[in-house]
């Protein structure tokens, strides 16, 4: 099979599993200053298969964060399952190595908030979008309402053509609507500001609550264990990251419900 035939075979297989967009990138075209080199993750890696999953408009438009988060968790579950299936497909069909990275977790805690693979940069390298004012990737059909994951493989595949069109409208809605002020500086996302608002039940919230609990009197501890905040922290501890804010995605006017790529 030719390289293009291999790419088309993988793409058709992935779309059949519920993936909404598929792109390919040579590891040489992937550039992320903060993330480790791809060769450090898979020494024989030559390319990446980047997979995109559209998030439902209704979920992101809901004023209830639990509804938005339910869709996010479902996308992450589907992506996790498909990564394994597609990686095995690549290895079985083409006798090549394949390894994958998941959406968001797990991360190397020693490196803080730096992921093994910057999925945003991988998506851009694979021709699936361009960066917008909110520093998220804008897909030409689905806009910002899309999550990416990637499979590293020893297959030598060429990168898909990059998108040259400027998709961002520079409307500044993402900046104006961000409750954390995390996008005030163009080209930079203040991640700590974002996390404080978007993940109040994350590790920062847990540390603050634990400190309060440990310093409380016995009667106060009983009340703290009945506090709804404790219930939210407990729920997040077994669900995983739990966002309370989807503003930068929801307000972006580029992309709504669309067909698969």
KOLMI-398681 format. One line per field, with one value per residue (C-alpha): residue number from 1; z, y, x. Coordinates in steps of 0.001 Angstrom, whole numbers, plus 524288, in hexadecimal, padded with zeros to 5 digits. Layout:
<pts>
seq = NUM|...
c3 = Z|...
c2 = Y|...
c1 = X|...
</pts>
This chain:
<pts>
seq = 1|2|3|4|5|6|7|8|9|10|11|12|13|14|15|16|17|18|19|20|21|22|23|24|25|26|27|28|29|30|31|32|33|34|35|36|37|38|39|40|41|42|43|44|45|46|47|48|49|50|51|52|53|54|55|56|57|58|59|60|61|62|63|64|65|66|67|68|69|70|71|72|73|74|75|76|77|78|79|80|81|82|83|84|85|86|87|88|89|90|91|92|93|94|95|96|97|98|99|100|101|102|103|104|105|106|107|108|109|110|111|112|113|114|115|116|117|118|119|120|121|122|123|124|125|126|127|128|129|130|131|132|133|134|135|136|137|138|139|140|141|142|143|144|145|146|147|148|149|150|151|152|153|154|155|156|157|158|159|160|161|162|163|164|165|166|167|168|169|170|171|172|173|174|175|176|177|178|179|180|181|182|183|184|185|186|187|188|189|190|191|192|193|194|195|196|197|198|199|200|201|202|203|204|205|206|207|208|209|210|211|212|213|214|215|216|217|218|219|220|221|222|223|224|225|226|227|228|229|230|231|232|233|234|235|236|237|238|239|240|241|242|243|244|245|246|247|248|249|250|251|252|253|254|255|256|257|258|259|260|261
c3 = 80000|7FD88|8089C|80464|803E6|811A9|81671|80FE7|815C9|8237B|82175|81CE6|8283C|8321F|82C8A|82D9B|83C47|83E8D|83C80|83630|8303A|82CD8|82923|8279F|82B52|829A2|836AF|82FF9|82DB9|83BD4|843E3|8522B|859C2|8673A|864AD|863E2|856D5|85088|84FD1|85EAE|85F12|8543B|84EDC|841C1|83FB3|8322A|831F1|8394F|83666|83C53|83F64|841DD|8491A|84810|854B9|853C3|8526B|85C1E|866AD|86531|8645C|870E5|87C72|88549|885C9|88958|87C19|874FB|87D38|87A7D|86BF8|86E73|87663|86BDF|86143|86987|86BB1|85D2F|859AC|8637B|85DF2|84FDB|85259|85677|84B3E|840DE|84666|845CB|8380E|83398|839B8|8344E|826A4|82414|82D60|83354|84137|8469C|8539B|85787|8606D|866FD|86859|8745F|87D0B|88143|88250|887EC|89480|8955D|8895D|88E47|8838A|87802|870DA|86A22|85D3A|85AC4|853F4|84F33|84836|84332|83D5C|83696|83151|82C0C|824AA|82D8E|8314E|83506|841DB|84589|84EA1|859DF|856DB|853EB|846A0|83D3D|833F6|826D0|8291D|837B8|83C1A|84A1C|84E4A|84C46|8548C|84F2C|8526E|84B5A|84801|84612|83C3F|835C6|828AB|82034|81C1B|815FE|81C62|81729|8113A|81B89|81BDE|816E2|818C3|8248E|82B1C|8373A|835CC|84021|84625|853B8|859AC|85FF4|8669F|86B12|8702B|87748|885C4|889DC|8810A|87C7F|86E54|87063|86AD1|85C7A|85921|86756|87030|87EB8|88256|890FF|88FBF|886DB|8901F|89BEA|89556|88C61|895F8|8A3A3|8A806|8A2E4|8AAB5|8AEC3|8B47F|8BB16|8C18C|8C696|8CC09|8D23D|8D8EC|8DE42|8E2C3|8E98C|8F12C|8F56A|90297|90370|9028B|8F705|8F00C|8F0B3|8EA55|8DFFC|8DC4B|8DA1D|8D1EE|8C3A9|8BFCA|8C5C1|8BDC7|8B164|8B4A7|8B769|8AA9F|8A2F3|8A985|8A29D|89649|89307|88EBC|88F92|88838|88CC3|8815D|872A8|86ED7|86520|85D40|85ED8|85AC3|84ED3|842E3|839E6|837CB|83C17|83997|82D62|825CF|82716|82001
c2 = 80000|80DE5|8179A|81E5A|8115A|80E2C|81B71|819AD|80C1F|81125|81CD9|814C6|80B67|81683|81D92|810E2|810D8|81E1C|826C3|833A2|83832|83166|83755|832B2|83941|8358F|836E4|84069|849D9|84973|8548B|8570F|85E3E|8599D|84B61|8407C|83B94|83127|8281B|82887|822D0|818CA|817A3|8121B|81BE9|821E0|827D9|82ABA|827A7|832CD|8303B|83A8D|8390B|84336|8475B|848BA|856A2|8544A|84FE6|85BB4|864FC|85FDF|8695A|85D91|8599F|84B9C|84A14|84F43|846CD|83A9C|83C58|83EE9|83263|82AB2|82FE4|82C6D|81EA5|81CAE|82217|8191D|80D21|810F8|813C8|805C0|8002C|80885|80619|7F768|7F8EA|7FFD1|7F58A|7EA27|7EF9A|7F5E1|7EEEB|7FBFB|800DC|80965|81050|81AC5|8265F|82917|8359A|83CDE|8317F|82B6A|835DC|835FE|83D8B|840AB|84947|8509F|85385|84F19|8438B|838C6|83D79|84AB3|8461F|853EE|854AC|846D4|84A8C|85660|84E39|84462|84EAA|84E1E|85C5E|86903|8701F|87A5E|88602|87CE0|87490|868EE|86259|8664B|85B7B|8601F|858EF|85720|8637B|86328|858C4|84D6A|84575|83EE4|832E9|82C8B|81F83|81EC8|814C8|80FBF|810A2|81AF9|82382|830EA|83C79|840CA|84E7E|85917|86286|86FC1|876A9|87F97|87999|8822D|88DF8|895A3|898F9|8989F|891FC|88795|8921C|89A0A|88E4C|88793|888CC|88698|890C5|885EF|88A93|898F6|897DE|89426|88787|88355|87BEA|87E0F|86FE8|87224|87C6F|87359|867C4|86FA5|87273|866D6|85C39|860A9|85278|84F62|84D85|85BE0|85B44|84E5A|853B8|85FAE|85767|84D9E|858AC|85E26|850B1|84D46|859F4|858D6|854D6|8477D|84D4B|855C1|849D4|8434C|84F23|84FAB|8418D|84546|8510A|84FF4|8544A|847D3|83FE8|846BC|84464|8361B|834AE|83ADF|831D8|825ED|82C3A|8333A|84143|84848|854FA|85F53|8687B|86664|874B5|8758E|86A6E|86E07|87C54|879F4|87C4C|873D9|86652|85FE2|85255|84CD1|84073|83815|83C90
c1 = 80000|80458|8058E|7F907|7F1D7|7F667|7F1C1|7E490|7E302|7E5CF|7DCFB|7D16A|7D31D|7D39C|7C7C4|7C046|7C2DD|7BCB5|7C892|7C47D|7D150|7DE13|7EB12|7F913|805BB|813F1|81AF0|82425|818E5|81437|819B9|816DA|8214D|81D2D|819A7|823CD|828AF|8203C|82C0B|82C9E|81EF3|82058|82E42|829D5|81EE0|81E69|810E5|8046B|7F63C|7EE63|7E024|7D5B9|7C8DC|7BE2C|7B7C7|7A8E0|7A3F1|798F7|7A25A|7AB32|79FA8|7998F|79A47|79C7A|7AAC5|7A72F|7A0AC|7ACA0|7B58F|7AD7C|7B01F|7BE86|7BFCA|7B8A7|7C1B4|7CD82|7C852|7C5BB|7D31E|7D9CE|7D304|7D591|7E3EE|7E5F6|7DDF5|7E4A2|7F244|7EFD7|7EA5F|7F6CB|7FF84|7F792|7F59E|802BC|80C33|80FD2|8111C|8064A|804C7|7FB2D|7F912|7EC27|7E473|7E975|7ED7F|7F686|800FD|80EB0|80C63|81AEC|81966|80D92|803D6|80C26|80652|80E03|80857|80252|7F608|7F345|8004D|7FE7A|7F14A|7F718|80262|7F87E|7F0D2|7E4FD|7E476|7EB1B|7ECB8|7E2A6|7E319|7DF69|7EB81|7E2D0|7E2BB|7D7F9|7D3C2|7CE46|7C158|7BFDC|7C69B|7CB57|7C18D|7CABC|7D430|7E053|7E83B|7F398|7F9B0|8085D|80CF1|81945|81248|8189B|80D2D|80D62|806BE|7F99F|7F98C|7F923|7EDC2|7F1E8|7E4F6|7E375|7D797|7D710|7CE08|7D58A|7C85C|7CE92|7C2A8|7CB30|7D345|7C796|7BFFB|7CB2B|7C782|7D59E|7DBD4|7E4E8|7E564|7E83A|7F5F2|7F54B|7FC4B|7FCCD|7F387|7F55B|7F312|7F2E0|7E83B|7E0A5|7E1CB|7DD82|7D077|7CE8B|7D2BE|7CED8|7CE8C|7DC17|7E87F|7E8F4|7DB4E|7DE5D|7EAB3|7E380|7D876|7E1CD|7E923|7DC86|7D820|7E4D9|7E4C9|7D696|7D138|7CA4D|7BC97|7C0A8|7C61C|7B8D1|7B2AB|7BD46|7BA82|7AC3F|7AFF6|7AB78|7B925|7BE9C|7B4EA|7B962|7C7A8|7C4C4|7BD6E|7C87D|7D250|7CCCF|7C75C|7D3EF|7D577|7C893|7C69E|7BD1C|7BFC0|7BEEE|7BDB1|7C8EF|7C305|7B4CD|7B5D1|7BE5A|7B5B6|7BE02|7B878|7AC0C|7A66B|7AC7E|7AED0|7BAED|7C6FC
</pts>
